[in-house]
Amino acid sequence: MDINLFRILVTVAGLLSFFAIAVWAWGKPAQKGFDEAAMQPINDDDLPHGQAGSEK
């Protein structure tokens, strides 16, 4: 195996990994978890001042 074949294999593996992560991120099963994470800062607004973050 020469260096060019190794470079091709690494490039193809990286491209396939990218597409796999993209499909996972935009898939329906992951959507619920991402929606909950996106709403977390808004849902924490009902806490009294000083409990949600660090005090100065």
C-alpha positions in Angstrom: 0.0 0.0 0.0 1.5 3.3 -1.0 0.9 6.7 0.6 -1.7 7.8 -2.0 -3.9 4.8 -1.4 -3.8 5.6 2.3 -4.7 9.2 1.7 -7.7 8.1 -0.4 -8.9 5.7 2.2 -8.6 8.4 5.0 -10.5 10.9 2.8 -13.3 8.5 2.0 -13.6 7.5 5.7 -13.8 11.1 6.7 -16.4 11.9 4.1 -18.5 8.9 5.2 -18.2 9.9 8.9 -19.3 13.4 8.0 -22.4 12.1 6.2 -23.2 9.7 9.0 -23.1 12.4 11.6 -25.2 14.8 9.4 -27.9 12.1 9.0 -27.9 11.4 12.7 -28.1 15.1 13.6 -31.1 15.8 11.3 -32.9 12.5 11.9 -36.2 12.3 13.8 -34.9 10.4 16.9 -32.4 13.1 17.7 -34.9 15.9 17.2 -36.6 15.6 20.6 -33.3 15.8 22.5 -32.2 18.8 20.5 -35.5 20.6 21.1 -35.3 20.0 24.8 -31.7 21.4 24.9 -32.8 24.5 22.9 -35.6 25.2 25.3 -33.5 24.8 28.5 -32.4 28.5 28.8 -36.0 29.6 28.4 -37.4 27.1 30.9 -34.8 28.2 33.5 -36.3 31.7 33.6 -38.7 30.9 36.3 -36.0 30.4 38.9 -35.3 33.3 41.3 -32.3 35.6 40.5 -29.0 34.1 41.6 -29.9 30.4 41.4 -29.7 29.9 37.7 -26.2 31.2 37.2 -23.1 32.4 39.1 -23.4 35.3 41.4 -21.2 38.4 40.9 
